Amino acid sequence: MIQIKNIGLIGFGVVGEGVYHVIHQTPGLQVCIKKIGVKQAHKNRNAPENLFTTDLKTIIDDPEIDTVVELIDDADAAFEIVRQSITRGKNVVTANKKMLAFHLTELIMLQRKHKVSLLYEAAVCGSIPILRNLEEYYNNDLLQSISGIVNGSTNFILTAMCDRQIPYAEALLAAQQAGFAESDPALDVEGFDAQNKLTLLLKHTFGLHVKPAQIFRKGITGISGEDINYAREKGLSVKLLAKAFFSKQQKIVAYVLPQFIQPHSQLSHVHNEYNGILIGSMLADEQFLYGKGAGRYPTASAVLSDISALNYGYRYEYKKSDNQTGPELETDYNISVYVSWKGEARIDKSLFTHISAVFSGDSGHYLTGVISLANLQLISSSANVSVIEMPAVQKSQKSLVPLIPERKEVAVLY
């Protein structure tokens, strides 16, 4: 057993302050926060003033500090903090999913070279212990899929739109006032946050390393009241999902996209800032993990768990990544979608391999059909276009069949 003694905490925002208080409320952990790195020197904070410093080098270079906990927003600055800390032989715990998504390969090489741990459970689903489960419990080649709600901000907004019929702009404002969305919410609502988290899930689920830009992404900004009404009429809800699964060609399909959810799905019961993850296994069928994905103490609990694991010398082993015959990313895959648009937006119907229904009315237009992810990229970039994946019907443990609405369900056809 390795005893972690002194921690350098960098960042004292919502999560950083939560970590500070949780550590002081957990005496059994027997660790000490020796120094806290911040941007502003003189500011009223709920901790002794002598703990704070704006000179981060005093933390990174301090030989008595064996672990750095990095909890800042700036991904570029976070990378330098983590890189330098590992190079100086310190363990690192971080929650910065964007930094990890763009630099994970380099950081894994560094941590192996310097024989330290880099842990980041809090970077994916807040309080849900998904990464360690994927590393330990699911340490095999029998996983078939992983999908779920990994962003609490968008789930809070979509819950308000679906359950309380609140318009998008009003739901976003409510999320910001509740502290679940930033003043600039693009990282969440455009799907970038979920995209970054999916890169980490791909690494730990299938051993597949990709850059975020390789993953198709469409957020929730285009979803309108008409889209929500369409869902309600069919007894469905809308969730932003991050998904990855094996195709028939045994390649990995991965994308971030809103999806219509049927009421019998566990994900239909994941509301507000909560997250939910479905893990599909060849032997264990489908298992579900649920918990708070945002907030001070849920995220702090994941950080605390990583700090505790360091006392046992725990490291991610990345055994699936070391398999040289691992899966490849599927770059062209057909999915069943609902696409709606307004105003001057135009949809090239020739890009679809199949169209099942088309509707046009005073409130807007929509169609349902099958299209490849590559072609979907061509039509989904406009802010006036909404794309939602159609729900799937579970036919067997190994196959999901898209549910396409019949033509007779559509009010106007042409």
PAGU-725749 format. One line per 2 residues: their letters; for each residue x negated, y, z of N, C-alpha, C. Coordinates in steps of 0.02 Angstrom, whole numbers. Layout:
N
a) X:Y:Z:X:Y:Z:X:Y:Z ~ ... .
This chain:
414
mi) -42:-60:0:0:0:0:-44:62:0 ~ -27:110:-43:-64:173:-48:-23:228:-15 .
qi) -52:262:33:-14:313:68:-23:381:35 ~ 31:408:6:30:475:-21:33:524:38 .
kn) -13:571:41:-16:615:100:4:687:85 ~ -27:717:36:-17:788:23:10:800:-47 .
ig) 63:839:-50:96:854:-113:87:928:-130 ~ 74:941:-193:76:1009:-219:140:1015:-261 .
li) 186:1056:-239:250:1066:-273:245:1127:-317 ~ 257:1119:-381:254:1175:-428:323:1189:-456 .
gf) 352:1245:-436:420:1262:-453:464:1259:-391 ~ 498:1315:-377:541:1318:-318:609:1346:-337 .
gv) 635:1320:-393:702:1339:-414:753:1295:-379 ~ 809:1283:-413:863:1244:-382:838:1175:-361 .
vg) 805:1139:-407:782:1071:-391:721:1073:-345 ~ 674:1118:-358:615:1123:-316:631:1135:-243 .
eg) 677:1181:-230:697:1194:-162:732:1134:-132 ~ 772:1099:-173:805:1039:-150:755:986:-129 .
vy) 702:977:-169:650:928:-152:616:947:-87 ~ 601:1011:-78:569:1034:-16:611:1015:45 .
hv) 676:1029:42:719:1016:100:729:941:111 ~ 735:903:56:746:831:63:685:797:94 .
ih) 625:818:74:564:789:103:561:803:178 ~ 580:864:198:578:880:269:634:845:308 .
qt) 684:820:273:737:783:306:725:707:303 ~ 667:688:275:650:617:269:583:604:302 .
pg) 580:606:368:516:598:403:483:530:391 ~ 523:479:375:495:413:363:450:410:302 .
lq) 457:459:258:415:462:199:343:479:216 ~ 333:517:269:267:534:294:223:568:242 .
vc) 251:617:207:211:658:161:218:731:181 ~ 171:769:159:170:841:176:165:882:113 .
ik) 207:933:107:200:981:52:149:1033:74 ~ 89:1028:46:35:1071:67:39:1140:36 .
ki) 62:1144:-26:64:1208:-61:121:1206:-113 ~ 150:1266:-126:203:1272:-175:184:1326:-226 .
gv) 180:1307:-289:163:1355:-341:225:1388:-370 ~ 223:1455:-375:280:1494:-401:254:1549:-447 .
kq) 300:1581:-483:281:1637:-527:274:1702:-489 ~ 322:1716:-445:323:1780:-409:299:1770:-338 .
ah) 252:1813:-318:221:1805:-252:268:1824:-196 ~ 300:1881:-200:340:1907:-145:414:1903:-161 .
kn) 446:1855:-132:517:1843:-143:544:1805:-84 ~ 603:1822:-63:633:1788:-6:649:1716:-24 .
rn) 620:1668:13:630:1597:-1:641:1561:65 ~ 676:1504:60:692:1465:119:636:1416:136 .
ap) 576:1445:146:517:1406:165:465:1456:190 ~ 417:1433:232:365:1478:258:326:1512:202 .
en) 314:1576:209:281:1615:156:211:1591:141 ~ 176:1565:192:107:1544:182:100:1482:137 .
lf) 155:1449:122:153:1390:78:147:1409:5 ~ 167:1471:-12:174:1490:-83:111:1520:-111 .
tt) 99:1505:-175:43:1535:-211:62:1543:-285 ~ 34:1594:-316:44:1603:-388:-16:1576:-427 .
dl) -68:1556:-391:-128:1528:-423:-122:1452:-424 ~ -98:1426:-480:-85:1354:-484:-149:1313:-482 .
kt) -206:1343:-499:-269:1307:-497:-286:1285:-426 ~ -265:1325:-377:-279:1306:-307:-243:1241:-288 .
ii) -189:1226:-323:-153:1163:-311:-186:1107:-352 ~ -196:1119:-416:-223:1068:-461:-294:1048:-441 .
dd) -333:1095:-417:-404:1082:-400:-414:1061:-328 ~ -363:1062:-287:-370:1046:-216:-380:970:-208 .
pe) -439:948:-184:-451:876:-178:-407:842:-125 ~ -378:880:-79:-335:850:-28:-264:837:-53 .
id) -246:869:-109:-180:857:-139:-186:797:-186 ~ -151:743:-169:-156:682:-211:-99:675:-260 .
tv) -45:716:-252:13:711:-296:40:780:-313 ~ 52:791:-377:83:854:-399:154:839:-422 .
ve) 202:876:-395:271:871:-416:287:933:-457 ~ 297:924:-522:307:979:-569:381:987:-585 .
li) 409:1047:-570:480:1059:-579:494:1128:-607 ~ 462:1145:-663:473:1209:-694:509:1200:-760 .
dd) 535:1255:-788:575:1251:-850:533:1253:-913 ~ 476:1287:-911:434:1298:-970:398:1234:-989 .
ad) 417:1204:-1046:388:1139:-1066:314:1144:-1082 ~ 293:1198:-1114:223:1206:-1132:180:1214:-1069 .
aa) 202:1257:-1024:165:1266:-961:165:1202:-920 ~ 221:1166:-920:225:1104:-883:176:1052:-910 .
fe) 167:1050:-976:120:1002:-1005:49:1016:-980 ~ 30:1079:-979:-38:1095:-955:-47:1078:-881 .
iv) 5:1090:-842:2:1073:-771:-6:997:-762 ~ 35:959:-798:33:886:-792:-33:859:-819 .
rq) -54:883:-876:-117:859:-906:-176:871:-860 ~ -182:932:-835:-238:949:-791:-235:910:-725 .
si) -175:900:-699:-168:863:-636:-190:791:-644 ~ -169:759:-699:-189:690:-711:-264:685:-722 .
tr) -292:732:-760:-364:732:-773:-404:738:-709 ~ -377:771:-659:-411:778:-594:-394:722:-546 .
gk) -363:669:-572:-351:609:-533:-291:612:-487 ~ -243:654:-502:-184:660:-460:-124:624:-491 .
nv) -83:594:-449:-19:568:-472:26:627:-489 ~ 72:615:-535:118:668:-554:190:641:-555 .
vt) 235:680:-527:307:669:-533:336:730:-567 ~ 375:720:-621:402:776:-658:474:762:-678 .
an) 512:815:-691:580:809:-716:588:843:-784 ~ 532:860:-816:534:901:-877:540:856:-939 .
kk) 603:842:-958:615:795:-1013:589:821:-1081 ~ 593:886:-1093:568:912:-1157:493:903:-1162 .
ml) 457:919:-1110:385:911:-1109:366:838:-1121 ~ 401:792:-1088:386:721:-1095:403:696:-1165 .
af) 459:719:-1193:480:696:-1259:429:713:-1312 ~ 395:769:-1305:347:792:-1355:275:769:-1341 .
hl) 260:748:-1279:190:734:-1261:180:667:-1226 ~ 230:623:-1227:226:563:-1186:168:518:-1205 .
te) 156:507:-1269:102:462:-1289:35:485:-1262 ~ 21:549:-1269:-43:576:-1243:-48:569:-1168 .
li) 7:581:-1133:6:578:-1060:-1:506:-1035 ~ 28:458:-1071:20:388:-1052:-54:368:-1058 .
ml) -86:388:-1111:-157:374:-1120:-199:405:-1064 ~ -182:466:-1045:-219:500:-992:-210:465:-924 .
qr) -149:447:-908:-137:416:-843:-170:348:-838 ~ -174:312:-893:-210:248:-893:-286:259:-886 .
kh) -311:309:-919:-383:323:-915:-403:342:-845 ~ -362:382:-811:-380:407:-745:-349:366:-688 .
kv) -313:312:-707:-287:264:-658:-243:297:-605 ~ -196:338:-629:-147:370:-585:-77:355:-612 .
sl) -26:378:-576:43:367:-597:75:430:-623 ~ 115:422:-675:157:476:-701:229:450:-700 .
ly) 270:477:-655:339:455:-647:387:511:-662 ~ 446:494:-691:491:547:-713:564:523:-715 .
ea) 584:487:-663:653:463:-659:703:520:-665 ~ 688:577:-634:734:634:-633:742:667:-701 .
av) 702:649:-750:704:682:-815:761:658:-859 ~ 793:602:-841:842:573:-887:914:581:-864 .
cg) 931:553:-807:1001:553:-786:1010:573:-713 ~ 972:620:-690:982:644:-622:974:588:-571 .
si) 1028:574:-535:1025:526:-480:1028:453:-503 ~ 1042:440:-567:1048:370:-591:978:341:-602 .
pi) 963:285:-569:896:255:-576:889:213:-639 ~ 893:245:-697:895:209:-760:826:185:-782 .
lr) 775:227:-776:710:208:-803:679:150:-766 ~ 683:150:-700:652:96:-663:690:30:-675 .
nl) 756:35:-685:794:-25:-703:773:-52:-770 ~ 762:-8:-818:740:-30:-884:670:-60:-881 .
ee) 627:-32:-839:558:-56:-833:554:-122:-795 ~ 596:-130:-744:589:-187:-699:643:-240:-711 .
yy) 705:-222:-699:760:-271:-704:770:-294:-776 ~ 764:-248:-823:774:-264:-894:707:-270:-930 .
nn) 658:-298:-896:592:-305:-925:590:-367:-970 ~ 627:-364:-1025:630:-421:-1071:647:-395:-1141 .
dl) 653:-441:-1187:666:-423:-1257:739:-435:-1276 ~ 783:-441:-1226:852:-460:-1240:900:-401:-1238 .
lq) 876:-341:-1229:920:-283:-1230:941:-269:-1302 ~ 1006:-256:-1312:1033:-244:-1378:1052:-172:-1390 .
si) 1070:-136:-1336:1094:-67:-1346:1090:-28:-1281 ~ 1090:37:-1288:1097:82:-1231:1134:144:-1256 .
sg) 1183:166:-1219:1220:225:-1240:1251:257:-1179 ~ 1266:322:-1185:1298:352:-1128:1298:428:-1128 .
iv) 1326:454:-1075:1330:526:-1063:1270:545:-1021 ~ 1223:583:-1050:1161:598:-1015:1152:673:-1002 .
ng) 1202:713:-1019:1198:785:-1007:1260:808:-968 ~ 1250:830:-907:1306:850:-864:1340:914:-887 .
st) 1303:959:-917:1332:1023:-938:1385:1012:-992 ~ 1367:974:-1045:1415:963:-1099:1474:921:-1074 .
nf) 1461:875:-1029:1517:835:-1004:1565:876:-962 ~ 1538:925:-925:1580:971:-887:1625:1010:-935 .
il) 1595:1035:-989:1633:1075:-1038:1686:1032:-1073 ~ 1668:973:-1096:1716:931:-1131:1771:905:-1085 .
ta) 1755:895:-1021:1807:876:-973:1859:932:-967 ~ 1834:994:-963:1880:1051:-958:1923:1057:-1021 .
mc) 1893:1045:-1079:1930:1051:-1142:1982:995:-1150 ~ 1963:934:-1132:2008:877:-1142:2061:871:-1088 .
dr) 2041:880:-1025:2087:868:-970:2130:929:-953 ~ 2101:988:-962:2137:1049:-942:2153:1094:-1001 .
qi) 2137:1070:-1062:2152:1106:-1124:2125:1178:-1124 ~ 2065:1186:-1097:2032:1251:-1094:1990:1260:-1158 .
py) 1994:1317:-1192:1954:1329:-1252:1879:1324:-1237 ~ 1840:1309:-1289:1769:1298:-1280:1734:1356:-1245 .
ae) 1745:1418:-1268:1711:1476:-1239:1726:1483:-1165 ~ 1789:1472:-1146:1808:1477:-1076:1778:1420:-1035 .
al) 1776:1360:-1064:1747:1303:-1029:1672:1312:-1019 ~ 1638:1341:-1069:1566:1355:-1062:1554:1405:-1006 .
la) 1594:1458:-1004:1587:1508:-951:1596:1476:-882 ~ 1645:1432:-876:1657:1398:-812:1596:1355:-793 .
aq) 1565:1323:-842:1506:1282:-828:1447:1326:-805 ~ 1441:1385:-836:1388:1431:-816:1400:1457:-745 .
qa) 1462:1474:-730:1478:1499:-663:1469:1446:-610 ~ 1478:1383:-628:1470:1328:-580:1397:1306:-573 .
gf) 1353:1336:-615:1282:1319:-612:1263:1257:-652 ~ 1307:1233:-696:1293:1174:-736:1269:1192:-806 .
ae) 1269:1256:-824:1244:1277:-890:1205:1341:-881 ~ 1152:1349:-921:1109:1408:-917:1143:1467:-953 .
sd) 1116:1527:-940:1142:1586:-975:1133:1578:-1051 ~ 1078:1545:-1072:1069:1525:-1142:1079:1449:-1144 .
pa) 1139:1426:-1161:1156:1355:-1154:1137:1312:-1214 ~ 1102:1340:-1263:1090:1303:-1326:1057:1236:-1315 .
ld) 1010:1232:-1268:974:1169:-1255:1023:1113:-1240 ~ 1077:1128:-1204:1127:1078:-1186:1179:1069:-1241 .
ve) 1214:1124:-1259:1273:1118:-1303:1255:1099:-1374 ~ 1194:1113:-1396:1173:1094:-1463:1144:1023:-1465 .
gf) 1140:991:-1407:1119:921:-1404:1044:910:-1397 ~ 1004:963:-1390:932:954:-1385:912:916:-1322 .
da) 946:932:-1266:930:899:-1203:943:824:-1208 ~ 1000:806:-1235:1016:734:-1244:967:701:-1292 .
qn) 947:737:-1344:899:710:-1392:832:696:-1358 ~ 809:742:-1316:746:732:-1280:750:672:-1233 .
kl) 807:666:-1199:816:610:-1153:820:544:-1190 ~ 849:544:-1249:854:483:-1287:785:458:-1309 .
tl) 739:503:-1323:671:482:-1340:640:442:-1283 ~ 654:464:-1221:627:428:-1162:663:361:-1153 .
ll) 728:360:-1164:765:297:-1159:742:247:-1211 ~ 728:270:-1272:703:225:-1324:637:193:-1304 .
kh) 594:233:-1272:529:207:-1250:537:152:-1199 ~ 581:162:-1151:587:114:-1096:635:57:-1111 .
tf) 680:67:-1159:727:13:-1177:698:-34:-1228 ~ 669:-6:-1281:646:-46:-1337:570:-42:-1350 .
gl) 535:1:-1313:464:11:-1326:451:51:-1388 ~ 500:88:-1410:496:126:-1472:481:200:-1457 .
hv) 426:225:-1484:410:296:-1475:426:334:-1539 ~ 468:385:-1533:483:429:-1589:480:501:-1565 .
kp) 474:546:-1611:479:617:-1596:553:636:-1594 ~ 571:685:-1553:641:705:-1549:672:721:-1617 .
aq) 634:752:-1661:662:772:-1726:681:712:-1769 ~ 657:652:-1753:674:592:-1792:744:566:-1774 .
if) 773:592:-1720:838:570:-1697:892:618:-1722 ~ 942:592:-1757:997:635:-1780:1032:665:-1719 .
rk) 1049:730:-1725:1079:766:-1668:1133:813:-1692 ~ 1191:809:-1660:1245:857:-1670:1277:870:-1602 .
gi) 1280:934:-1582:1307:951:-1517:1382:963:-1518 ~ 1405:1003:-1470:1478:1010:-1460:1503:1079:-1479 .
tg) 1460:1124:-1504:1481:1193:-1516:1536:1199:-1568 ~ 1540:1151:-1614:1591:1156:-1666:1658:1126:-1647 .
is) 1663:1094:-1589:1725:1061:-1570:1779:1112:-1554 ~ 1836:1105:-1585:1890:1155:-1579:1950:1126:-1542 .
ge) 1997:1169:-1528:2059:1147:-1497:2096:1096:-1540 ~ 2092:1104:-1606:2124:1056:-1652:2093:987:-1646 .
di) 2027:985:-1637:1993:920:-1628:2016:887:-1564 ~ 2023:926:-1511:2045:899:-1447:2118:875:-1453 .
ny) 2159:912:-1490:2228:891:-1500:2232:825:-1538 ~ 2188:817:-1588:2185:755:-1626:2169:697:-1578 .
ar) 2121:708:-1534:2103:656:-1486:2161:640:-1440 ~ 2194:693:-1415:2249:683:-1367:2306:644:-1399 .
ek) 2322:659:-1462:2376:625:-1496:2364:550:-1502 ~ 2301:530:-1503:2284:460:-1510:2262:429:-1444 .
gl) 2271:466:-1389:2254:439:-1323:2180:432:-1311 ~ 2141:476:-1342:2068:472:-1337:2041:533:-1300 .
sv) 1979:529:-1277:1943:586:-1251:1880:596:-1293 ~ 1844:651:-1281:1783:665:-1319:1724:671:-1271 .
kl) 1670:637:-1286:1610:640:-1246:1550:648:-1292 ~ 1499:684:-1270:1436:687:-1307:1393:627:-1285 .
la) 1377:583:-1333:1340:522:-1316:1271:522:-1348 ~ 1224:494:-1312:1159:474:-1339:1161:399:-1347 .
ka) 1147:375:-1408:1156:303:-1422:1095:274:-1457 ~ 1081:211:-1442:1030:174:-1478:1048:100:-1476 .
ff) 1041:66:-1533:1059:-4:-1536:1026:-36:-1597 ~ 1025:-103:-1597:997:-140:-1653:1047:-142:-1711 .
sk) 1022:-131:-1771:1063:-140:-1831:1058:-213:-1853 ~ 1096:-231:-1904:1093:-300:-1930:1023:-316:-1957 .
qq) 987:-265:-1978:919:-274:-2003:868:-277:-1947 ~ 892:-278:-1884:849:-281:-1825:803:-220:-1820 .
ki) 830:-163:-1842:797:-99:-1831:839:-61:-1780 ~ 810:-9:-1752:844:30:-1701:878:91:-1732 .
va) 943:97:-1720:981:155:-1740:987:200:-1679 ~ 971:265:-1686:973:310:-1629:1000:378:-1651 .
yv) 1048:405:-1613:1074:471:-1629:1111:500:-1569 ~ 1121:566:-1571:1160:604:-1521:1219:635:-1558 .
lp) 1279:619:-1535:1339:640:-1571:1400:637:-1526 ~ 1446:685:-1530:1510:677:-1494:1546:615:-1519 .
qf) 1583:583:-1475:1620:523:-1495:1689:523:-1462 ~ 1738:499:-1499:1804:485:-1470:1798:423:-1426 .
iq) 1822:428:-1365:1816:373:-1317:1886:345:-1301 ~ 1892:280:-1305:1956:248:-1289:1964:243:-1213 .
ph) 2027:243:-1188:2039:246:-1116:2013:186:-1077 ~ 2004:129:-1110:1979:70:-1073:1903:71:-1064 .
sq) 1869:117:-1097:1796:122:-1090:1778:152:-1023 ~ 1725:127:-991:1701:156:-929:1682:229:-937 .
ls) 1660:247:-998:1638:316:-1009:1696:365:-1008 ~ 1757:341:-1019:1815:386:-1017:1827:413:-947 .
hv) 1800:379:-896:1810:399:-827:1751:439:-799 ~ 1704:457:-842:1646:497:-821:1664:570:-835 .
hn) 1676:608:-781:1700:676:-788:1650:728:-762 ~ 1661:790:-782:1623:848:-757:1548:836:-763 .
ey) 1509:849:-709:1436:847:-715:1408:777:-708 ~ 1451:726:-704:1427:657:-696:1400:629:-761 .
ng) 1355:581:-754:1326:544:-810:1347:471:-805 ~ 1347:436:-861:1361:365:-862:1323:331:-918 .
il) 1293:273:-903:1251:238:-952:1276:166:-959 ~ 1286:144:-1021:1303:75:-1037:1242:40:-1065 .
ig) 1224:-17:-1036:1167:-56:-1058:1192:-122:-1086 ~ 1178:-135:-1149:1201:-197:-1181:1146:-248:-1184 .
sm) 1158:-306:-1155:1108:-360:-1153:1136:-422:-1187 ~ 1093:-461:-1218:1114:-522:-1252:1142:-573:-1202 .
la) 1115:-574:-1142:1136:-623:-1093:1187:-596:-1043 ~ 1178:-533:-1021:1220:-505:-968:1278:-463:-995 .
de) 1288:-464:-1061:1340:-424:-1092:1327:-350:-1079 ~ 1376:-313:-1054:1368:-241:-1046:1373:-222:-972 .
qf) 1326:-181:-949:1325:-158:-880:1327:-82:-879 ~ 1353:-55:-825:1368:16:-822:1337:48:-760 .
ly) 1301:103:-770:1272:142:-715:1304:211:-716 ~ 1320:236:-656:1359:298:-650:1333:340:-593 .
gk) 1331:405:-602:1310:449:-547:1305:521:-570 ~ 1290:565:-524:1283:636:-540:1220:648:-582 .
ga) 1229:683:-637:1173:695:-682:1144:764:-676 ~ 1172:806:-633:1148:874:-626:1157:896:-554 .
gr) 1122:949:-537:1129:977:-470:1066:969:-429 ~ 1062:1010:-377:1002:1012:-335:985:945:-303 .
yp) 1031:917:-265:1014:858:-226:1016:792:-266 ~ 1061:784:-315:1056:724:-356:988:718:-391 .
ta) 964:773:-419:899:771:-453:843:762:-402 ~ 849:796:-346:799:790:-293:794:718:-268 .
sa) 850:683:-267:849:613:-244:806:569:-289 ~ 809:582:-355:768:544:-402:695:561:-394 .
vl) 679:625:-382:610:645:-369:584:612:-306 ~ 625:612:-254:606:580:-191:593:506:-200 .
sd) 634:473:-241:624:401:-254:557:389:-288 ~ 539:432:-335:474:425:-368:417:435:-319 .
is) 422:485:-276:370:497:-225:363:436:-180 ~ 419:408:-160:417:348:-117:384:290:-154 .
al) 399:282:-219:369:227:-258:294:234:-264 ~ 269:296:-262:197:306:-267:160:275:-207 .
ny) 194:271:-150:163:240:-91:147:166:-103 ~ 179:137:-153:165:67:-170:124:61:-234 .
gy) 95:118:-255:54:117:-315:93:104:-378 ~ 157:121:-379:200:104:-436:182:146:-497 .
ry) 182:112:-555:173:145:-620:219:112:-670 ~ 241:151:-719:275:121:-776:222:81:-815 .
ey) 240:20:-834:191:-22:-868:198:-19:-944 ~ 256:1:-969:267:7:-1042:252:-58:-1078 .
kk) 272:-114:-1048:257:-179:-1079:289:-186:-1148 ~ 348:-158:-1156:383:-164:-1221:346:-125:-1275 .
sd) 313:-70:-1255:275:-30:-1303:212:-64:-1325 ~ 185:-109:-1284:123:-142:-1301:133:-200:-1349 .
nq) 196:-216:-1363:211:-267:-1412:202:-239:-1483 ~ 151:-262:-1517:134:-234:-1583:186:-250:-1637 .
tg) 231:-297:-1623:282:-315:-1672:350:-286:-1652 ~ 349:-230:-1618:410:-198:-1594:454:-173:-1651 .
pe) 515:-152:-1635:563:-131:-1687:545:-64:-1718 ~ 572:-52:-1777:565:12:-1812:630:51:-1806 .
le) 626:116:-1820:685:158:-1820:721:153:-1886 ~ 787:142:-1884:829:139:-1944:843:211:-1967 .
td) 822:228:-2027:828:297:-2050:892:310:-2089 ~ 927:257:-2111:987:267:-2150:1039:215:-2128 .
yn) 1089:238:-2091:1138:193:-2062:1207:223:-2069 ~ 1257:183:-2087:1325:208:-2097:1364:207:-2031 .
is) 1398:262:-2016:1442:265:-1958:1510:294:-1979 ~ 1560:279:-1939:1628:303:-1953:1639:367:-1914 .
vy) 1660:421:-1949:1665:486:-1918:1730:522:-1935 ~ 1745:569:-1893:1797:620:-1905:1759:685:-1916 .
vs) 1774:720:-1969:1741:784:-1985:1795:837:-1995 ~ 1790:892:-1959:1838:947:-1968:1800:1011:-1986 .
wk) 1834:1056:-2020:1801:1119:-2040:1853:1173:-2049 ~ 1828:1235:-2047:1872:1293:-2054:1841:1343:-2102 .
ge) 1881:1392:-2120:1856:1449:-2158:1825:1429:-2224 ~ 1767:1457:-2237:1734:1448:-2302:1692:1385:-2305 .
ar) 1687:1348:-2251:1647:1287:-2251:1673:1239:-2304 ~ 1628:1203:-2337:1646:1154:-2387:1614:1088:-2371 .
id) 1651:1034:-2379:1625:967:-2366:1619:929:-2432 ~ 1559:905:-2447:1548:866:-2508:1571:794:-2496 .
ks) 1630:778:-2521:1659:712:-2508:1622:656:-2543 ~ 1581:674:-2593:1544:622:-2629:1489:592:-2585 .
lf) 1473:624:-2530:1422:598:-2485:1447:540:-2443 ~ 1513:530:-2440:1543:476:-2401:1545:412:-2441 .
th) 1531:356:-2409:1537:291:-2442:1610:268:-2442 ~ 1650:295:-2397:1721:279:-2395:1758:335:-2358 .
is) 1815:355:-2384:1858:404:-2351:1926:372:-2340 ~ 1949:371:-2277:2011:338:-2261:2070:386:-2258 .
av) 2057:450:-2240:2112:498:-2235:2085:569:-2241 ~ 2125:613:-2270:2107:683:-2277:2168:725:-2258 .
fs) 2157:777:-2220:2212:820:-2198:2193:893:-2211 ~ 2243:933:-2233:2231:1004:-2242:2293:1041:-2217 .
gd) 2282:1093:-2177:2338:1131:-2150:2316:1201:-2131 ~ 2363:1240:-2104:2348:1309:-2086:2295:1314:-2032 .
sg) 2293:1264:-1988:2246:1267:-1932:2176:1243:-1950 ~ 2168:1213:-2009:2102:1188:-2029:2109:1125:-2070 .
hy) 2052:1091:-2078:2049:1031:-2120:2009:978:-2084 ~ 2025:915:-2099:1982:861:-2074:1988:801:-2119 .
lt) 1938:758:-2114:1940:694:-2147:1910:642:-2101 ~ 1926:579:-2114:1893:524:-2079:1865:477:-2131 .
gv) 1806:452:-2118:1774:408:-2166:1708:381:-2142 ~ 1673:349:-2186:1609:318:-2170:1554:354:-2209 .
is) 1500:370:-2174:1445:408:-2204:1380:387:-2171 ~ 1326:392:-2208:1260:376:-2180:1237:434:-2136 .
la) 1194:420:-2088:1166:472:-2046:1128:523:-2087 ~ 1094:499:-2140:1056:545:-2182:1102:595:-2217 .
nl) 1158:571:-2244:1205:616:-2276:1243:659:-2226 ~ 1255:631:-2167:1289:669:-2115:1248:730:-2095 .
ql) 1182:722:-2097:1138:778:-2083:1150:836:-2131 ~ 1166:820:-2193:1175:871:-2244:1238:913:-2234 .
is) 1289:883:-2204:1353:919:-2198:1366:946:-2127 ~ 1324:927:-2079:1340:942:-2009:1305:1004:-1981 .
ss) 1263:1036:-2021:1223:1091:-1995:1263:1155:-1984 ~ 1318:1164:-2019:1358:1225:-2012:1393:1227:-1944 .
an) 1396:1287:-1915:1430:1296:-1851:1505:1287:-1858 ~ 1531:1294:-1919:1603:1287:-1931:1625:1215:-1944 .
vs) 1577:1169:-1939:1592:1099:-1952:1585:1060:-1887 ~ 1637:1022:-1871:1636:978:-1813:1631:906:-1835 .
vi) 1587:867:-1802:1580:796:-1817:1589:757:-1753 ~ 1634:708:-1755:1646:665:-1697:1648:593:-1722 .
em) 1610:550:-1690:1610:479:-1710:1676:447:-1690 ~ 1703:406:-1734:1764:369:-1719:1751:316:-1666 .
pa) 1801:298:-1626:1790:248:-1574:1779:179:-1605 ~ 1752:134:-1565:1739:66:-1588:1780:17:-1548 .
vq) 1800:-37:-1581:1837:-90:-1548:1789:-147:-1535 ~ 1787:-170:-1473:1742:-225:-1455:1771:-290:-1481 .
ks) 1738:-319:-1532:1761:-382:-1560:1725:-442:-1530 ~ 1662:-432:-1515:1623:-485:-1483:1565:-453:-1447 .
qk) 1527:-493:-1413:1471:-467:-1375:1419:-435:-1420 ~ 1416:-456:-1483:1362:-435:-1527:1383:-386:-1581 .
sl) 1448:-369:-1586:1469:-326:-1641:1520:-275:-1619 ~ 1513:-215:-1644:1562:-163:-1633:1591:-143:-1701 .
vp) 1657:-145:-1707:1690:-130:-1770:1723:-62:-1765 ~ 1707:-14:-1810:1738:52:-1807:1813:49:-1813 .
li) 1847:92:-1775:1919:98:-1779:1936:156:-1825 ~ 1964:141:-1883:1981:193:-1933:2056:204:-1931 .
pe) 2079:266:-1926:2151:278:-1926:2183:260:-1994 ~ 2243:235:-1992:2278:220:-2054:2302:284:-2086 .
rk) 2312:282:-2151:2334:341:-2188:2401:366:-2163 ~ 2445:321:-2142:2511:342:-2122:2510:385:-2059 .
ev) 2454:385:-2022:2450:425:-1961:2435:498:-1977 ~ 2416:514:-2038:2395:581:-2056:2454:620:-2084 .
av) 2461:682:-2062:2520:722:-2080:2522:739:-2154 ~ 2466:762:-2182:2466:783:-2252:2406:751:-2287 .
ly) 2418:721:-2344:2364:689:-2382:2358:720:-2451 ~ 2298:722:-2477:2291:740:-2547:2230:704:-2576 .
